[in-house]
Amino acid sequence: MKRPPYRQHCWLLLWSILCAPGSAWALQPHSAPEGLYVHQMSHLLFMGALIYLYWHTRRTPELSGRGWRYLQTFCLLFAGWNLLALVGHEAIKFLSPGDFIAKSSWNEQIVGPISPIKMVYFITKMDHLLYVPALVALVVGLRSFSQEVLREKEQ
């Protein structure tokens, strides 16, 4: 069966858009102050949902297995990441553009002397040390669930 010609044009258009973006912003700036308030509330809500999921899976005896333990690890690490991000968003409000060299670039550096708020900001920028292991735990947990289902199908 022959494909309709418009399908080929759709794929060509999609490919063109994906290969030549005008700008690809990794971080979305929020308009002040409402955007930041909503963003901070979303961190709190997400953190609360993860803590509830952890609590629920801990107290339900049927949900005890390798996959569930990895899911619980994911919940704790990602809840911690949300808390760290929340603190980082608050810390940056106390810093000025003069506190940085090459702000918003790959070579961004904090200007000395290092104050406690600059140290808090620096620590919160290391959030990948929490969310990367969290996502690994999620992937391993989901793979464990998938393998468990496949084993049950074979029996």
N, C-alpha and C positions, 0 to 999 in steps of 0.2 A: 504494500500500500504506500502511496506517495504522500509525503508530508505536505501540509499546507504551507505556502510560501511565507506567510506571516510568522510562522514559528521560527524560521531561520533568521528573520529580521529581528525578532525578539531576542534570540540568543546573541546575535551580533551587537545589538544595542546594550544588553546586559554586560557582555564582555568588554565593550568600549568603556562603559561607566566604571567597571571595576579596575581596569588597567590604567586609567588616566584620571584619578581623582584630583579635584582642584585643591582641596585641603583635607587632611585626615586628622582631626583633633582627637587626641587621646584623652584629654581632660576637658570637661565642659565647665567653663566659668559660670558661676551663678550670679545673677544680679543681686545687688545688696539691698536690704538685708533678707528679704523674703526667701530668695533662692537658697541661701545658706541655712535658714531655719528649716525649710522643708528637707534639705539634704541631711541635716543633723537628725531630724526626726526619723528619717528613713533608716539611718544607722541604728537608732534606738529600737525601732520596730523590728528590723532584721535581727538584731542581737537578741531581742526578747523572743522572737520566733525560734531561733536556734537553741536558746536555753530551754524553751518549752519542749522542743523536739528531743533534746538530750534527756531532759527529766522524764518525759513520757517513755522513751525507749529504755531507760534505766529501771523504771518501776513496773514494766510489763514483762512478766517472765517468759512469755512466748517469743519475745524479741531478743533472745540471747544467742548469739552466734558470731562467727568471725566477721561477717558483713556488718552486723549491727554494731559491733565494737568499733569498727573503722568509721561507721557513720557517726557514732558518738564522738570519736576523736575529731572528725571534721567539724561537728557542731561546736565543740569547745574551742578549737583553734580559730574558727571563723567568727565566733562570738568575740574572742579576744581581739581579732583583727578589727572588728567593728568598733570596739572600745578604743583601740589604738588610733584608728582613723578619726574618731570623734575628738579625742584629745589633740591630735595633730591639727585638725581644722580649727580648734579653739586656740592652739598655740600660735598659729601663723597670724592671728589677729593682733598679737602683741609685738610682731616684728615689722620692721619698715624695709623698703627697698634698699636702703643704705646698709642693711645688715647682710647683704649678699653680694657676691661677685658673680657676674654672668647669670643673673636671675633668669629662670625659665629656659635654661639651656642644659646640655649634657654635662657641662663643666661647672654647674652651679656650686658655689662654695660659700660657707658661712664666714663672715669677717670676724676676727677676734676683737676683743677678748671674749671668750666663751662665757655666757651667762647661763643661769639655770634654765631660762625659757628657750635659749638657743639649743641647749642640750636636749631638752624635751622635744623640740622640733626635729632635731637630728635623729633621735631615737625613733620617732614616729615615721620618719622617712624610710626606715628599715622594715616596713610592714610586710615586705615580701618574705621575710623570715618566718612569718606566721601563715600567710595565705597560700604560699606554694606547698608547704607540707599539708595544709588543710585540703587543698585540691587533690593532692596525691592520695590522701586518706579517702577522699570521696571516690576517686577512680578505683582504688583497690576494693573499697566496700561494694561499689556497684558491680565490679567484676566478680566478686565473691557471690553476690546475689544471683548474677547471671549463671555462674557455674553451678550453683545450687539448684536452680530451676532446670538446667540441662540434665543434671544427675537424676532429678525426680522424673523427668520425661522418659529417660532411658529405662527406668524401673517399671 
